[in-house]
Amino acid sequence: MVKMPLPILYSFRRCPYAMRARLAIAAAGVECELREIVLRDKAAEFLALSPKATVPVMQTPAGQVIDESLDIMLWALGQADPQGWMTPDGAKSDQMMALILRADTEFKPNLDRYKYASRHSEDVSSEARDLAGQFLMHLNDLLAGTGYLFGKHLSLADMAIAPFVRQFANVDRQWFDAQHWPHLLAWLERFLNSAAFLSIMQKYPKWQAGDALTLFPEKAANAP
Ligand SMILES: N[C@@H](CCC(=O)N[C@@H](CS)C(=O)NCC(=O)O)C(=O)O
């Protein structure tokens, strides 16, 4: 029997975009080869594959190169979606995609300005924090009903957005915890303690050509 090559995921542990790609791949149960990239010293093979040079990047067995994290999530969930991430109840998938788009294009730039401007300008930083905070307040309202962003179970939206809320919270955890967004706090706490998140935050050494294969997702130690 001819063995199909595995999809290859170029990833970086601490990158929120790479986190959401790994979350979807793990939920889909699509076995990949993981290659850990170090941003300040990117592997030549990675740069040759994707001149855009951002992580994550997925090379599919058919040779397709996917260099946007959301597209990697959709590709993985297109293979298998046993938890129904693409079919939130009580919402249409375009509502879910619209919220993710807002998170990526509005919230994330404000998060970056909040995080990085704090070194240069207090005013820019707190303005960005407050703008990002308006989006988080909206998430808090969505979460009030069921504890998930859409419907009664976890969906693509929760997992595509949570890694960025984690990043925001970590800028100033005391400030974050003092805001009146109880549903958001509970949702983030559940995410941070979930088996899904903990399992995708394993540490891997920097990949280089010739290394033994690192399989992802790792099989649970007690799996049959
Ligand atoms: N839109 C891209 C953004 C990915 C991205 O910006 N990743 C960051 C790391 S979190 C990166 O690779 N930056 C390039 C660098 O720092 O050299 C996606 O969704 O995959």
The ligand as an SDF file (V2000), in Angstrom:
LIG
                    3D

 20 19  0  0  0  0  0  0  0  0999 V2000
   -3.3360   36.5360    8.7090 N   0  0  0  0  0  0  0  0  0  0  0  0
   -2.3170   35.6020    9.1290 C   0  0  0  0  0  0  0  0  0  0  0  0
   -1.4880   36.2410   10.2200 C   0  0  0  0  0  0  0  0  0  0  0  0
   -0.4120   35.3480   10.8000 C   0  0  0  0  0  0  0  0  0  0  0  0
    0.6360   36.1390   11.5890 C   0  0  0  0  0  0  0  0  0  0  0  0
    0.6820   37.3690   11.5280 O   0  0  0  0  0  0  0  0  0  0  0  0
    1.4930   35.4190   12.3550 N   0  0  0  0  0  0  0  0  0  0  0  0
    2.5860   36.0760   13.0200 C   0  0  0  0  0  0  0  0  0  0  0  0
    2.9790   35.3990   14.3190 C   0  0  0  0  0  0  0  0  0  0  0  0
    1.7020   35.4620   15.5430 S   0  0  0  0  0  0  0  0  0  0  0  0
    3.8250   35.9970   12.1380 C   0  0  0  0  0  0  0  0  0  0  0  0
    4.1220   34.9550   11.5900 O   0  0  0  0  0  0  0  0  0  0  0  0
    4.5390   37.1060   11.9740 N   0  0  0  0  0  0  0  0  0  0  0  0
    5.7310   37.1300   11.1580 C   0  0  0  0  0  0  0  0  0  0  0  0
    6.9530   37.4700   11.9300 C   0  0  0  0  0  0  0  0  0  0  0  0
    6.8450   37.8460   13.1030 O   0  0  0  0  0  0  0  0  0  0  0  0
    8.0350   37.3570   11.3570 O   0  0  0  0  0  0  0  0  0  0  0  0
   -2.9990   34.3200    9.5750 C   0  0  0  0  0  0  0  0  0  0  0  0
   -4.1760   34.3740    9.9800 O   0  0  0  0  0  0  0  0  0  0  0  0
   -2.4000   33.2390    9.5010 O   0  0  0  0  0  0  0  0  0  0  0  0
  1  2  1  0
  2  3  1  0
  2 18  1  0
  3  4  1  0
  4  5  1  0
  5  6  2  0
  5  7  1  0
  7  8  1  0
  8  9  1  0
  8 11  1  0
  9 10  1  0
 11 12  2  0
 11 13  1  0
 13 14  1  0
 14 15  1  0
 15 16  2  0
 15 17  1  0
 18 19  2  0
 18 20  1  0
M  END
$$$$
